Amino acid sequence: MDKVEEIEETKQIDKVFVFRTNQSNFDVSKLDIDDDGLKSLSQRTEFPDSNRVKLLNMEELENRKSYKLLNNQRDSYQLKKLRDLMNTLIETDESIELLKKFSDLYDQTQKELKYNAVAYFYHSHHNNSEQFQLSIFNLKKSQILSNKELLMFNKIKIADTQIDPVTGVREIELLSIDDGINLPESDCVSTFSLKNIDNQGANTESGEMETEKEVVSGTIFDAIKFDDLFNDFGIKRKYADNVLKKFQKKKFKLTADEINVQIENSEKVLSNISDNTKLLDAFANFRGSARSTINKVSLVELKAVLVTLKKYITNDAESTTYTAINVPEMSDDDKIILTEHSVAIFAALLENKVIERLLTHEINIPYL
């Protein structure tokens, strides 16, 4: 069996890229970080324990957060995406532009990051093999440092007799940062390994001479975030489908009274979910936990919400964004009925996102 090559915490990062996945390619820029900076970043970057991550099995997939992919799964969309990104970084490295100013990273007008991911690139040689590795992290607005004042404690050598040798501190310096960003050092989304092995003319099973073999593998630590960063939602769709099936098999129940969900035409329901990324997130992330708000309210309270939603249609017909067909119904035996038309409000109930404005009494459904 192929073995997943793991990125070690102490491995030296060679290059740092920021990227965003488009429909058919990647928008990429390179960060100009000196060797000392790369060494420091390499030492501080943390990775989850990959030994506890199981191999991906689409037939038995549960809504777990992480999974591994081996070389015999190289046709999976995950390894294809990672392989394409690696190709882009290797083949176009010389032409990838350096990130020169903060405005190249952050759109001040839209208040959005132009890139949503960071790739730490590793390259090494071992005997007869050449190995390329990536570790992928999410780049978030919360990591932006803008108009910040930071206290810097400067350590010095003990030989400096002018400084207290016990504290090792020379002075406290106030560092002002106009614009910057913290590079992620934890919460790795994915790692990827591509190894080219020189077989030195070894014979294959067919008797042909094989001079080089390519082996790829990957570990996905955050399945939902991986789909978001690479703009491909295969695992999310599978997770959403699993949730629907658990409702059908009565493994998932709703409210504190544990009522069942009756799904009409599950294929059309799943299709509608898959066509909307926000709906897909709502269903893919649902765990049926007793701690979720929908499972803390009573059946009576849920029924009252559905009545309120229907009354709003009658009282504010001009401003409402939904019709009666969009409101889930209750069956005579107290099952909540999910149809292709009521998916949005059902999802809003799952996530407790049905919003009524106190002053105007307007009702807002985020998925409509």
N, C-alpha and C positions, 0 to 999 in steps of 0.2 A: 504494500500500500504506500502511496506517495505520502511524504511527510511534509507538514506545513513548516516553512522556514519562518521562525519568529524574529522580530526585530528586538534586539537586546536594548535595555535601557542605556547601556554605556556605549552603544555604537555611535560613531561620529556622524553627525548630519553633514552632508556635503553641500546641499543647496536647499533653499526655501522658496517655494512658489505659492502664490495665491491664485485661485481659479474659481470660475463659475461655469457650470455645465449648461450649454445651450441645446437646441434640438439635435444637432448633428456634430457638434464639436465643443471645444473648450476655449473660453476666454482666459488667458493666462498672463501673469506678470511675475517677474522674478524680484526677490528682495536682495539688495546688496549688503550682505552681512559678512564682516571679516571673520577670519579663522578663530579668533578668541571668542567672538560672539557665538559662532556655530558650536564651539566646544562647550561653552557655558549652557547654551540651549539644549545640547545633547545630554548633558549631565542632569538637567532639571526635569526633562520630559519624562512623564510617567505613563506606563501602559498597564491595562488590566491584566489579570491572571488568565492567560489564554489556555492553560492546561484544563480548565473547567469548561471550556467552550466545546460544544458538541458539533459533529458534522451535520451539514444541512441535508435534510431528507424531506423533499417537497410533499411526498405522500403522507408523511407522518408529522408534518410541520405543526407545531403549536406556537402560540403567540409569545415566544421567548425573544429576548432582546438580542441575543448573539448567536452566531453559528460560524462554522468553518467551511471552506471550499477547497477541494484538492484538485490536482491536475486533471483527473478524469471528469471533472465538472467544468472544464475550461469553456464549454459552450454556454454556461449560465450567463444571464445578462450582467450579473455582478462582476464576474471575472472579465467579461468582454469590456465593460465600462472601465475597469481598472487597467486592463491591458491597453486600451485606447489612450487613456490618460498617460500611462507610462511611455507609450510610443511618442506622444506629443512632446513630452518633456525631453526625451532622449534625442529625437530626430530634429526638433526645432529649437534646441537649447540656445544656439548661437543667435537666433533671430528673435527670441523672446525678449521683449522690452523690460528694462529695469523700472521698478516703481520709484519715481523720482520725487513726487510730492504727495501730500496728504489728499489733495483733491483727485489724484489718480485712484485713490482707494475708496474715498467717501464722497458721495454726491450731496453737497450741502443743500441744494434746492429740494431734492426729493427726500432728504434725510435717510438715505439708504446706503448700505455698503455696496460697492460695485462688484465685489467678490464675496462669496459666502463660505469659502473653504480654504484651508492651508494644507499644502503637501510638503512634508519633510522628505527629502530625497537622499538615498544612501546608495553608495556604489562600492563594491569590494571585489577582490580576486581571492580565490581559495583553490590552490593546486591547479586542477584542470577546469575550473569553473569560474565564470564571471557572474556576479549577482547584483541585481538592481532591486531596491526596496523602496516602498513608500509607506508613510504613515499619514493618515488623513484626519484632520481636525476641523470642526465647525468654527467659522469665523463669525462672531456675533457683535452687534452694536454695543453691547454692555462692556466689551473689551476696549472700546475707544477711550483714549485719554485726551481730553480737550480742556484747556485752561485749568490744569491741575497743579497743585503745589505738593511736592513730595519731600519728606525728610530723608536725607541720605546720611547713613552712619559710615564714615570712612575708616576702615581698619588699616593699621600700619604695622610695621615690623617691630618686634620687641626691642631691637637694638636702638630704636629711636628714643633717646633718653629724655626728650622733652615731653613725651606722652606717658600717661599712666599705663604701665605694662600689664596691669590686672585687667583693665577694660579693653585695651587694645584699640581705643577710639581716639582719634585726633580731634575731630570736631563734628558738629552736626551741621550739615549743609542743606539749605532749602533749594530744591531744584524745581524750576518752573517749566512746565510742559505746555506749549500752546496747542499742538496737535500731535497725536501719536496713537499707538494701539498696542495692547498687550498680546504677544503671541501666545497661543494656547500651549499649555504644558501638561494638561490632563484631559480626561474625557475623550480619549481617542475613539474615532468613529470606525476606522478600518485600517488594516495593514495589508500590504500586497507584496509578494515576492516573485521576481522573474529571474530564473537561473538558466544560464546557457552553459551546458556541460559539453566539453570537448571529449568525444569518445575515441579520438585518435584512430579513426577508421575501423571501429569495432563492427562486427557483423550483426545485423538485425535478425529477427526470427525468419524473415523471408530470404535471408542470405545476402541482402544488399548491404553495401558499405554505408555506414552512418557516421558522419564526422562531427555533428553537433546536435544536441538534443535540448529543447527548450522545456522547462518545467515551470508552471505557474501555480500559485496557491494564494489564499487570502483568508483573513479572519475579519468578520464583521462584528464589531462590538455593540453597535447600535443600529439595528435593522431599519427602524423607522427613519432615523436621521440619514442613513445611507441613501435610502430611496429619495429623500428630499434633496440631498446634495447632488445626486447624479440624475435627477429628473426622470426616474424610471420606477414605477410603482408596483412591480410584480409581487413583492413580498407583502406590501400593504394590502393588495387585493386579496391575497391568500388569507391574511389575517382577518380582513373584513368578512370573507366567506366563512371562515371558521366561527366567527361570532354569530353569524346568521344560523349556521348549523347547530350551534350550542343552544340558541333560542328554540330551534325546531325540536331538538332532542330533550328540551326542558332541563338542560344543564345550567343555563342562565335563566334566572327569574328576576322580576322587577318589583320594587317597593318592599317595605318591611313585611307586607302580607304575602310576599313571594308569589306573585301572579305570573302566569305563563304568557308568552308572546305567540300570536298566531300570524304566520307570514303567508301572504297570498302572492303567488307567482314570484318565487324567490329569485329566479333568473333575471327578471326585469328589475326587481329591487336591487340586486347586486350591480346590474348594469348602470342604474341611476346613481348608485353610490360611487362606482368607479369613474364616472364622468365628472365628478366634482371632488377636487383634492381636499377640500375642507370636510366634506362628508366622509371621504375615505379615511381621513385622520380620526374623525369621531368614532367610527366603527372599529377601525384597526386598533385603536388604543383602549377600547372598552374591555375591562377585565372582569366585570360582574362582581366587583368587590362590595362587601357589605358597607364599606366606608363611603362609597359614592353617594351623592345626594339623592339620586333616584331610588336608591335602596334604603334610604332612611325615612322617606315619606310614606304615609299610609295609602292604601288603595282609595280611601275616601278623599284624601288630599289630591291624589292624581286625577281622580274623576272631576274634582272641582276645577283644576287647571284646564282640563279639556272643555268643560262648560264655559269657562271664561274666554277661551280662545274662540269658541263658536259665537258667543255673545258679541265679541268685538267685531265680527264680520257683519252682524246685523246693525250694530250701533255706529260703526265707522267704516261703512262699505267703501267710501271713496279713498280713504287713506290706507286701508289694509293691503298687505302684499300677498295675501293668501286667500283661498276660498275654502268652503266647507269640506271639499274633497281632500284637502291637504291636512286636515285634522284627524289624527288616529281615532278610531272608534273602539268602543268596548263591546265585547260580545255578551250574550245573556249569561254566560257562565264566568264572567269577569276575566276574560283574556283581552289584552290590548292587541289590536289588529294592525299590523304593519303592511302597507301596500306600496306600490311603486309611486303613488301620488303623495303619500304621507311620510316619505323618508326624511325630508328636511326637518319637520317638526319633531318626529321621533328622535332624530339625532340631537336636536336641541334639548329635548327632555333628558336624554342620556347624559349630556354634558352640563345640564342645568344652565342653559343659555337662552331660555325664553325670557325676554326682558320686557317689563312693563314700566314705562316712565311715569313717575309719581305725579308730576304736574299735569301732563297732557293725557295720561292713561293710554298712550300709544303702546302697542305691542310690537316688539321687534324680534324677528327670527333671523339669525345671522346667515342662514344658508339659502334664503329666498331673496 
